[in-house]
């Protein structure tokens, strides 16, 4: 049963990420199709994703879960920047569905979810820090040897 407070979010997630089914059971939504439109497709997809995050804030989801939702959208947007392959990633990653599930878990009172949120955000922070620090370290080492 869908909680009436978040029924609109479920509808957005469904239409964007899993409304249609291919033979074999693979589900996809409008996000993958919209993502094929150069430039504006990723912006439209991010706006729909932002709606889910705004609803999560209105419902009172903890900040750490909001951070995780923003990271999900950021991952999808970053991958979506690549023509065609980004649309495929959008179709497979399904950030809206992930965010709806996070929202639903928090609305239902699942306390274990908070630990998962912290772990996800921590790992994402480590990956971002490493992706910034490693190139700098490599460049510094190259300059030392010149």
N, C-alpha and C positions, 0 to 999 in steps of 0.2 A: 504494500500500500504506500502510495506517495504522500508524503507530508504536504498538506495544502499550503503551508508557508513557502514551500520551495517547488511547487508544481510547475511554475513558470520557468524555473531554472532547468528542470528536467526536460521540458519541451525544447528549450534553446539547445541544450546539450544533445538531445536526440536528433534534432534537425541538422545541427552543425556536424555531428560526428558519426551517427549510426542509424539514420533514418531508412537507408536503402540497403538491400542485400543482393550480393552477386551470387551466382551459382557456386556452391561449395561453402556457403555460409559467411563469407567475408562481408562485413558491414562497413558502409562508408556514409558520409554526409555531405552537406553543402560546402563545408570548409575545404575539402580537397578540390572541389570544382571551382569555388571562388578563388582559391589559391593559385589557379592557373592564369588569372587575370594579372598581367604584369603591373607591379606597383600598387595599385589600389586593392588587389585581392587580399594581401596580407594585412592591410590596414582595416578592411572590413571585418576580417576574421578576428583581429585583435579587439575591435569594438564589441563584437558579440561576446568574446571572452571577458572583456572588462565588465559587461553587464552581470555576468555570473559572480565576479569578484565583488561588485557593488552590493549585490543581493546578499552575499556572505557577510559583508560588513554590517548590513542592516539587520540580519538575523542574529548577530552577535558572536560570530565564529572567532576563536582566539587569533591574535595577531600572527602567531607562528604558522597557523594554517593558511592565513591570508598570504603570508610570505611564500609559502609553498605553492599556492595557487598562482601567484605572480611569477614564480620561477617556472612553473609549467607553461604559462603563456610565453614567457621569455624564451624558453627552449624551443617552443614551436615557432615563434617569430624569427628567431635566429636561423633555424634550419629552413624556414620558409623563404628566406632571402635568396636561396639558390633556385634558379629557374628549373621548373619541372620536377627535379628531385625534391625540392622543398614541398611541393604539392603532394608528392608521394609520402613524405615524412608526416605532413599534416594528417593525411588519411590514416596512417598507421599509429601515430602517437596519441591522437585524440585528447588534446589538453582539456577541452570542454567537458568531456565525459569524466576525465580524471578529477577535475575540479568539482563537478556535480557529486561524485562519490565522496570526496573530501567533505563537502558541505553536508551531505546526507549523514555521514558518519558522525560529524560533530553535532548535528541537530538531534540525532538519536542518543547522544550522550556517551559515545564510545571513548573512554579515557585513554585507551591504548593508542589511539590515533595520534595523540599529542607527541608521544615518544617517536613515532614514525616521522612526524613532521619535523621535529628537531634533528633527527638523523639525516633526513633528506636535505634540509637547509644547510646543515654542517658540511655534508659531502659536496654540495653545490658550491659553497664558499671555498672549500679547499681546492676544487677543480678550477674555479675562477682565479684564485690566488696563484695557483701553479701555472696556469696558462699565461698569466701576466709576468710572473717572476722568472720562469725558465728562459724565455727569450732574452730577457735583460741579462741574466747570468751568462748565457751563451755569448752575447755581444760583448760583455765586459771581458770575458776570457779570451775572446778573439782579439780584442783591442790590446790586451796585455801582451799577447804573443806577436804583435806586429812591430 
